[in-house]
Amino acid sequence: MSDLTEKEQTNVRTALRFLRARTGTWGAVAKALRLGESTVANLAGGHNAVGPLVAFRVARLAKVGVDDVLAGRFPLPGTCPHCGHRVEAAQ
């Protein structure tokens, strides 16, 4: 059970996977979030519910507002997890 909606939890999971791609390992993300490596991997994989504390820690690590993480504005759609380049949508 979580205080976050399913969509918000999905957005936090997306941010976690992005941070893992940027750092290289779940261990690095877990250390930065001050959580266990298996806990972070299970959260990102959808095996555990994501709570507000994790959302706040992810936002702090990403240096964005928690609203951006919850709303799915981090990372922006089309952003490469490795280099951070974002492809603009064709109009």
C-alpha positions as CSV (number, residue, x, y, z in Angstrom):
1,M,0.0,0.0,0.0
2,S,1.3,3.5,-0.9
3,D,0.2,7.1,-0.5
4,L,1.1,7.6,-4.2
5,T,-1.1,6.8,-7.2
6,E,-0.1,4.0,-9.6
7,K,0.9,6.7,-12.2
8,E,3.1,8.5,-9.6
9,Q,4.7,5.2,-8.6
10,T,5.4,4.4,-12.3
11,N,7.0,7.8,-12.8
12,V,9.3,7.3,-9.7
13,R,10.3,3.9,-11.1
14,T,11.1,5.5,-14.5
15,A,13.3,8.1,-12.7
16,L,15.0,5.3,-10.7
17,R,15.8,3.4,-13.9
18,F,17.1,6.6,-15.5
19,L,19.4,7.2,-12.5
20,R,20.6,3.6,-12.7
21,A,21.5,4.1,-16.4
22,R,23.4,7.3,-15.5
23,T,25.3,5.9,-12.6
24,G,25.9,2.4,-13.9
25,T,24.7,0.2,-11.0
26,W,21.8,-0.2,-8.6
27,G,24.4,-0.1,-5.9
28,A,25.4,3.4,-6.7
29,V,21.8,4.5,-6.7
30,A,21.0,2.7,-3.5
31,K,24.0,4.3,-1.7
32,A,22.9,7.7,-2.8
33,L,19.4,7.1,-1.7
34,R,20.6,5.5,1.5
35,L,18.6,2.3,0.8
36,G,19.6,-1.3,0.3
37,E,20.5,-2.3,-3.3
38,S,17.9,-5.1,-3.4
39,T,15.3,-2.7,-2.1
40,V,16.0,-0.2,-4.8
41,A,16.0,-2.9,-7.5
42,N,12.7,-4.3,-6.2
43,L,11.1,-0.8,-6.2
44,A,12.3,-0.1,-9.7
45,G,11.1,-3.5,-10.9
46,G,7.6,-3.0,-9.4
47,H,7.9,-5.7,-6.8
48,N,7.4,-3.2,-3.9
49,A,5.2,-0.2,-3.6
50,V,6.9,3.2,-4.0
51,G,6.3,5.6,-1.1
52,P,6.7,9.3,-0.7
53,L,10.0,9.0,1.1
54,V,11.6,7.3,-2.0
55,A,10.1,9.9,-4.3
56,F,11.6,12.7,-2.2
57,R,15.0,11.0,-2.1
58,V,14.9,10.4,-5.9
59,A,14.1,14.1,-6.5
60,R,16.9,15.2,-4.2
61,L,19.4,12.9,-6.0
62,A,18.2,14.1,-9.4
63,K,18.3,17.8,-8.2
64,V,14.7,18.4,-9.4
65,G,11.5,19.1,-7.5
66,V,9.5,16.1,-6.2
67,D,6.6,17.3,-8.3
68,D,8.7,16.8,-11.5
69,V,9.4,13.2,-10.5
70,L,5.8,12.5,-9.5
71,A,4.4,14.1,-12.7
72,G,6.8,12.3,-15.0
73,R,8.7,15.4,-16.0
74,F,12.0,13.9,-14.9
75,P,13.5,12.6,-17.0
76,L,11.8,14.3,-19.9
77,P,10.5,11.9,-22.6
78,G,13.1,11.3,-25.3
79,T,16.1,11.9,-22.9
80,C,19.1,9.6,-23.4
81,P,19.9,8.0,-20.0
82,H,23.6,7.9,-20.9
83,C,24.4,11.3,-22.3
84,G,21.4,13.4,-21.3
85,H,20.7,14.5,-24.8
86,R,17.0,15.0,-25.6
87,V,15.6,14.6,-29.0
88,E,13.0,17.3,-29.8
89,A,9.6,16.0,-31.0
90,A,9.0,16.7,-34.7
91,Q,6.2,19.1,-35.3
